[in-house]
Each structure stands twice: as C-alpha cells, then as structure tokens.
Amino acid sequence: MFVLSVIVMGVLALWLVGSLIGLVFKFTFAVVGGVFSVLGALLGLVIGGAVLIAVAPLVLLALLPALLPVLFIAGLIWLVVRLSRPAPAVAKTVQ
C-alpha cells in the first residue's frame, strides 16, 4: 500500500509540473498573440483609413449624377434667399 501511494504521489507530482509548464506556455502564447492581435488591428485600421481616404472622392464622384438635382434645388433656394435680403446699410466714415 505504501508503494502504491508513492507511485500515485510521483504521478501527481509529474502531472503538477506538466500543468505548470503548460500554464507558462499558455500565458506566454496568449501575451504574444495579444500583442500581434493589437498590432494587426492597428495596421488594419491604418490601411483601412488610407483606403477610405483614397476611395471617398471616387465614391462621391460616382454619386454626383444622383445628387445633382438635390444640389441644384439647394443652390436655387440659397440664391433666392440671398437675393431677397436687403442690402446692408453702409456706414459713412467721418474723416
């Protein structure tokens, strides 16, 4: 019975050592993976922003025919409002 308990304690000790080594590896790879994940996200954000800046004028140019009637009506309203206002009074300066 004593020999069996020594064998069980030896197996459990090896299991504990292996578990601790596995824990260290898991922690290490989690930290390294997290760092690479953050760097990848930042790189993706930078590339995405650059693509957005490059593509936005092309999208606006493609939408221009659809927006021309709205822009024309808005410009016409702005022109009518501007022309319907009285001219500002010019103050004469005393010299």
C-alpha positions as CSV (number, residue, x, y, z in Angstrom):
1,M,0.0,0.0,0.0
2,F,2.9,2.3,0.8
3,V,4.5,1.7,-2.6
4,L,1.1,2.4,-4.4
5,S,0.8,5.8,-2.5
6,V,4.4,6.7,-3.5
7,I,3.6,5.9,-7.2
8,V,0.4,8.0,-7.1
9,M,2.3,10.9,-5.5
10,G,5.0,10.6,-8.1
11,V,2.5,10.6,-10.9
12,L,0.6,13.6,-9.4
13,A,3.9,15.5,-8.9
14,L,4.7,14.9,-12.6
15,W,1.2,16.0,-13.5
16,L,1.6,19.2,-11.4
17,V,4.9,20.0,-13.1
18,G,3.5,19.4,-16.5
19,S,0.4,21.5,-15.7
20,L,2.6,24.4,-14.5
21,I,4.8,24.2,-17.7
22,G,1.6,24.2,-19.8
23,L,0.3,27.2,-17.9
24,V,3.5,29.1,-18.6
25,F,3.3,28.2,-22.3
26,K,-0.4,29.2,-22.4
27,F,0.3,32.5,-20.7
28,T,3.3,33.2,-23.0
29,F,1.5,32.5,-26.2
30,A,-1.6,34.4,-25.0
31,V,0.6,37.5,-24.4
32,V,2.4,37.2,-27.7
33,G,-0.8,36.5,-29.6
34,G,-2.5,39.5,-27.9
35,V,0.4,41.8,-28.9
36,F,0.3,40.6,-32.5
37,S,-3.5,40.9,-32.5
38,V,-3.3,44.5,-31.3
39,L,-0.6,45.3,-33.9
40,G,-2.7,43.6,-36.6
41,A,-5.8,45.6,-35.6
42,L,-3.8,48.9,-35.7
43,L,-2.3,48.0,-39.0
44,G,-5.7,47.2,-40.3
45,L,-7.0,50.5,-39.0
46,V,-4.2,52.4,-40.8
47,I,-4.7,50.6,-44.0
48,G,-8.5,50.9,-43.8
49,G,-8.2,54.7,-43.2
50,A,-5.8,55.1,-46.2
51,V,-8.2,53.1,-48.4
52,L,-11.1,55.2,-47.2
53,I,-9.2,58.4,-48.0
54,A,-8.3,57.1,-51.4
55,V,-11.8,55.8,-52.3
56,A,-14.0,58.5,-50.8
57,P,-13.5,61.0,-53.7
58,L,-14.3,58.3,-56.3
59,V,-17.5,57.3,-54.4
60,L,-18.5,61.0,-54.3
61,L,-17.8,61.4,-58.0
62,A,-19.9,58.3,-58.7
63,L,-22.8,59.6,-56.6
64,L,-22.7,63.1,-58.3
65,P,-25.3,62.3,-61.0
66,A,-27.7,61.1,-58.4
67,L,-27.1,64.2,-56.2
68,L,-27.2,66.8,-58.9
69,P,-30.9,67.6,-58.7
70,V,-30.7,68.0,-54.9
71,L,-27.6,70.2,-55.2
72,F,-29.4,72.3,-57.9
73,I,-32.5,72.8,-55.8
74,A,-30.4,73.7,-52.7
75,G,-28.4,76.2,-54.7
76,L,-31.5,77.7,-56.1
77,I,-33.1,78.1,-52.7
78,W,-29.8,79.6,-51.4
79,L,-29.8,82.1,-54.3
80,V,-33.4,83.2,-53.8
81,V,-32.8,83.7,-50.0
82,R,-29.6,85.6,-50.7
83,L,-31.2,87.9,-53.3
84,S,-34.3,88.5,-51.2
85,R,-32.4,90.1,-48.3
86,P,-32.0,93.8,-48.3
87,A,-28.5,95.1,-48.9
88,P,-26.7,96.0,-45.6
89,A,-26.5,99.7,-44.9
90,V,-23.1,101.1,-45.5
91,A,-21.9,103.3,-42.6
92,K,-20.2,106.5,-43.7
93,T,-16.9,107.1,-42.1
94,V,-16.0,110.6,-40.8
95,Q,-12.6,111.8,-42.0
